[in-house]
Amino acid sequence: MQLCYGLDIGGTKIELVACDAMLEVRHRHRIDTPTQDYAAFVEAVAVLVETVDAGIGVAAHAIGIGLPGVVDRASGCQLSANVPALTGRRVRHDLQQRLQRPLHFGNDLQCFALSEAHGGAAEGYPSMFGVILGTGAGGGYCVEGRLITGSNGIAGEWGHWTVPATLLGKHALPIFDCACGLSGCLERYVSGSGLAALHRHLGGDACESAKVIELGQQGDVVALRALAIHRDLLGHALASVVMAIDPHVIVLGGGLSKCEALYRELPAAIAPYLFKGVRVPPILPPKFGDAGGARGAALLARQCSVATPG
């Protein structure tokens, strides 16, 4: 059986899936992401690939890797990554040298969108926007199943739009600095880590979004306030996405995509920030869950290997 691998590299975990010709996941392996030591990161990825090779008894004919952040096309260096060790490093070059086999690279967020556009929650829609709400916040845009990456390869990076001063003032929020070098980025407020940061700003002590959600379900006043602010900021952000590209459907990904309340509450949070008569598109959970980004990377690898045989 001919397999291709897809690796989804995130701020907390690295997941590898082995997919068959129909993109069915036949094997899955996950490890923690070495976030501070670059040499350890490169070695961890290589060992993960080699371990799966040994486990299934055959090396994949194509490997796709979804990397966080963006790449400087002049230098080949990774920028604005949620994995600090990768920033300023020639990750693509170094992984290629270590693994010594053809690799196909994409953005982790865009790989998620590509996966959900092909056999996923957005199958059959003319266009879709995949929204990641995890350690960071970002996304990918597909039209007729084709990934739109843009001139700089950053199409879908809505997480680095700036929160309007009116909203910061409305909720009495500070301007948080972002690892990308900008300040006030949406990512710092609406991602999973952003929700936890809002809770701490209001006097809570949650380190993870799941704790804020749990406390909110228990009726904790501070958690409910943090969730209300988060919902308002996210509603404004997604309304801006609708106004900018008007997708037929939005699919959520990342840790916060598991929060069922978002699917009930987001349409009402988005609507006030749209023109009268503009409809909120369906907001759906991902079909492939945590495997979405890795599956998309495998799909990217398969497409690239077919496009450039031999």
Secondary structure, DSSP 4 states (H G I P E B T S, - for coil): ---EEEEEE-SSEEEEEEE-TT--EEEEEEEE---S-HHHHHHHHHHHHHHHHHHHTS--SEEEEEESSEE-TTT--EES-SSGGGTTS-HHHHHHHHH-S-EEEEEHHHHHHHHHHSSSTTTT-SEEEEEEESSSEEEEEEETTEEE--TTS-TT-GGGSBPPHHHHHHTT----B-TTS-BSBTHHHHSHHHHHHHHHHTT---SSHHHHHHHHHTT-HHHHHHHHHHHHHHHHHHHHHHHHH--S-EEEESGGGG-HHHHHHHHHHHGGGS-TTPPPPPEE--SSGGGHHHHHHHHHHHHHHHHS--
